[in-house]
């Protein structure tokens, strides 16, 4: 099987390449504008703005894995080329707007006999499938939340200073992931409220997730594809995605997000200003501990009705998801390549592409030594609540 990894020399793409090489005998071709550090794989120089260059890279493959952002610029370009060339497609798009555009290619993909899965990373991706599992444990859902990040309340000044300096260095690096975070957190974002699509400001509303044994975390609403796609498969009154850097840093961001939203700062300028604030005022990250933090980096929490009473569910991955974000984003896409034959033709979000038990079992067999594919915690009505 020939697998072309678009952006295979980048952070996530390189992880897709190395992980796929470990778990399969696929012939892997790296297509990128830059040469990869690992010269053991076939390399094709690629200019995404040149249609013929892109078609040349894709033609003859069985699967193309697209890791090249920004997806609002290149997502549909690569998918269109894959459909034209009759090649199956997977990407790791985590932006709601291009997700909507990618899904509009469904009819063209079906006509071409192409299987395409959009947003097959850790969140979206694994989170979507955990949400389907959560829905099985409630008769009706009032609030469905996918969440990500490591809660970090309970820091004293020494701990806050260490974390502030670490975060400042990351923000000063100007990585695309942080620029994307600021852009999404400063905008009005798509959510699902009262049974319909809606928009609301990101990052202002906070929600607390709590498990049955008291592990807890505070997260803020942010733009992600899950609330765009999940409500069409999982019926819920409200559906949102929530995330956290950590509690103190989440609050510190708020005034800078206002300035980005008002056009007073660019995303890059905001990153620099936030980094300076973190270094100058680490005390802003001092917080009281509410409970032991949720250990899982990603999960789903839902509240609703079960047997005529209010209940709530927290669903977590069955194994560790605690590596770098590039690694944890790459691995679900790699498993997707392995089980892509299960997917019907057409363009799918993860929850319509895969049966969660089959996919997550395949994931566990690949990365968790066959552990349980997920953990379901009957956490009660306080599984997820709006925080004042």
LINHUQUI-V103888 format. One record per residue. N is the residue number from 1. NEAR is the number of other ideal C-beta (glycine too) atoms within 8 Angstrom. Layout:
n:N near:NEAR
n:N near:NEAR
This chain:
n:1 near:8
n:2 near:10
n:3 near:15
n:4 near:15
n:5 near:16
n:6 near:16
n:7 near:13
n:8 near:18
n:9 near:11
n:10 near:11
n:11 near:6
n:12 near:13
n:13 near:18
n:14 near:14
n:15 near:13
n:16 near:15
n:17 near:15
n:18 near:9
n:19 near:12
n:20 near:15
n:21 near:10
n:22 near:6
n:23 near:8
n:24 near:10
n:25 near:3
n:26 near:10
n:27 near:7
n:28 near:12
n:29 near:15
n:30 near:14
n:31 near:14
n:32 near:16
n:33 near:6
n:34 near:6
n:35 near:7
n:36 near:13
n:37 near:5
n:38 near:8
n:39 near:7
n:40 near:3
n:41 near:12
n:42 near:7
n:43 near:11
n:44 near:10
n:45 near:9
n:46 near:11
n:47 near:8
n:48 near:12
n:49 near:3
n:50 near:7
n:51 near:6
n:52 near:6
n:53 near:11
n:54 near:14
n:55 near:11
n:56 near:8
n:57 near:12
n:58 near:15
n:59 near:8
n:60 near:4
n:61 near:12
n:62 near:7
n:63 near:14
n:64 near:15
n:65 near:16
n:66 near:15
n:67 near:16
n:68 near:11
n:69 near:12
n:70 near:9
n:71 near:13
n:72 near:8
n:73 near:7
n:74 near:11
n:75 near:16
n:76 near:10
n:77 near:10
n:78 near:17
n:79 near:17
n:80 near:10
n:81 near:12
n:82 near:14
n:83 near:14
n:84 near:8
n:85 near:10
n:86 near:7
n:87 near:13
n:88 near:11
n:89 near:17
n:90 near:15
n:91 near:17
n:92 near:15
n:93 near:15
n:94 near:11
n:95 near:14
n:96 near:12
n:97 near:7
n:98 near:13
n:99 near:17
n:100 near:9
n:101 near:11
n:102 near:16
n:103 near:11
n:104 near:7
n:105 near:14
n:106 near:10
n:107 near:7
n:108 near:9
n:109 near:16
n:110 near:10
n:111 near:6
n:112 near:9
n:113 near:6
n:114 near:14
n:115 near:13
n:116 near:16
n:117 near:16
n:118 near:15
n:119 near:16
n:120 near:14
n:121 near:15
n:122 near:14
n:123 near:14
n:124 near:17
n:125 near:15
n:126 near:15
n:127 near:17
n:128 near:16
n:129 near:14
n:130 near:18
n:131 near:17
n:132 near:12
n:133 near:14
n:134 near:16
n:135 near:13
n:136 near:6
n:137 near:9
n:138 near:14
n:139 near:6
n:140 near:7
n:141 near:13
n:142 near:9
n:143 near:13
n:144 near:16
n:145 near:15
n:146 near:19
n:147 near:17
n:148 near:13
n:149 near:11
n:150 near:8
n:151 near:13
n:152 near:14
n:153 near:13
n:154 near:8
n:155 near:13
n:156 near:6
n:157 near:9
n:158 near:6
n:159 near:8
n:160 near:16
n:161 near:9
n:162 near:8
n:163 near:14
n:164 near:15
n:165 near:11
n:166 near:8
n:167 near:12
n:168 near:13
n:169 near:9
n:170 near:9
n:171 near:13
n:172 near:9
n:173 near:7
n:174 near:8
n:175 near:7
n:176 near:7
n:177 near:7
n:178 near:12
n:179 near:12
n:180 near:12
n:181 near:9
n:182 near:15
n:183 near:10
n:184 near:13
n:185 near:13
n:186 near:13
n:187 near:10
n:188 near:6
n:189 near:14
n:190 near:9
n:191 near:13
n:192 near:13
n:193 near:9
n:194 near:6
n:195 near:5
n:196 near:6
n:197 near:7
n:198 near:9
n:199 near:6
n:200 near:11
n:201 near:8
n:202 near:15
n:203 near:13
n:204 near:8
n:205 near:8
n:206 near:11
n:207 near:16
n:208 near:12
n:209 near:16
n:210 near:13
n:211 near:12
n:212 near:8
n:213 near:4
n:214 near:8
n:215 near:11
n:216 near:14
n:217 near:13
n:218 near:14
n:219 near:15
n:220 near:15
n:221 near:14
n:222 near:13
n:223 near:11
n:224 near:14
n:225 near:14
n:226 near:14
n:227 near:14
n:228 near:10
n:229 near:16
n:230 near:17
n:231 near:12
n:232 near:4
n:233 near:9
n:234 near:12
n:235 near:6
n:236 near:15
n:237 near:8
n:238 near:11
n:239 near:13
n:240 near:13
n:241 near:15
n:242 near:15
n:243 near:12
n:244 near:16
n:245 near:9
n:246 near:14
n:247 near:11
n:248 near:14
n:249 near:14
n:250 near:14
n:251 near:8
n:252 near:12
n:253 near:13
n:254 near:10
n:255 near:6
n:256 near:14
n:257 near:14
n:258 near:9
n:259 near:10
n:260 near:15
n:261 near:9
n:262 near:6
n:263 near:4
n:264 near:5
n:265 near:9
n:266 near:6
n:267 near:11
n:268 near:8
n:269 near:8
n:270 near:15
n:271 near:14
n:272 near:10
n:273 near:10
n:274 near:13
n:275 near:13
n:276 near:9
n:277 near:11
n:278 near:17
n:279 near:9
n:280 near:5
n:281 near:7
n:282 near:13
n:283 near:7
n:284 near:12
n:285 near:14
n:286 near:10
n:287 near:11
n:288 near:5
n:289 near:6
n:290 near:8
n:291 near:8
n:292 near:5
n:293 near:12
n:294 near:10
n:295 near:4
n:296 near:8
n:297 near:9
n:298 near:15
n:299 near:14
n:300 near:15
n:301 near:15
n:302 near:17
n:303 near:15
n:304 near:14
n:305 near:11
n:306 near:10
n:307 near:6
n:308 near:4
n:309 near:6
n:310 near:8
n:311 near:13
n:312 near:15
n:313 near:16
n:314 near:17
n:315 near:14
n:316 near:11
n:317 near:13
n:318 near:11
n:319 near:9
n:320 near:6
n:321 near:11
n:322 near:5
n:323 near:6
n:324 near:5
n:325 near:7
n:326 near:10
n:327 near:10
n:328 near:15
n:329 near:14
n:330 near:16
n:331 near:14
n:332 near:16
n:333 near:17
n:334 near:14
n:335 near:13
n:336 near:14
n:337 near:14
n:338 near:10
n:339 near:12
n:340 near:12
n:341 near:4
n:342 near:9
n:343 near:11
n:344 near:6
n:345 near:8
n:346 near:11
n:347 near:11
n:348 near:13
n:349 near:16
n:350 near:16
n:351 near:14
n:352 near:7
n:353 near:13
n:354 near:13
n:355 near:6
n:356 near:13
n:357 near:8
n:358 near:10
n:359 near:15
n:360 near:15
n:361 near:9
n:362 near:11
n:363 near:14
n:364 near:15
n:365 near:7
n:366 near:11
n:367 near:7
n:368 near:11
n:369 near:5
n:370 near:5
n:371 near:8
n:372 near:6
n:373 near:10
n:374 near:12
n:375 near:8
n:376 near:10
n:377 near:10
n:378 near:9
n:379 near:12
n:380 near:8
n:381 near:7
n:382 near:8
n:383 near:14
n:384 near:14
n:385 near:8
n:386 near:6
n:387 near:7
n:388 near:2
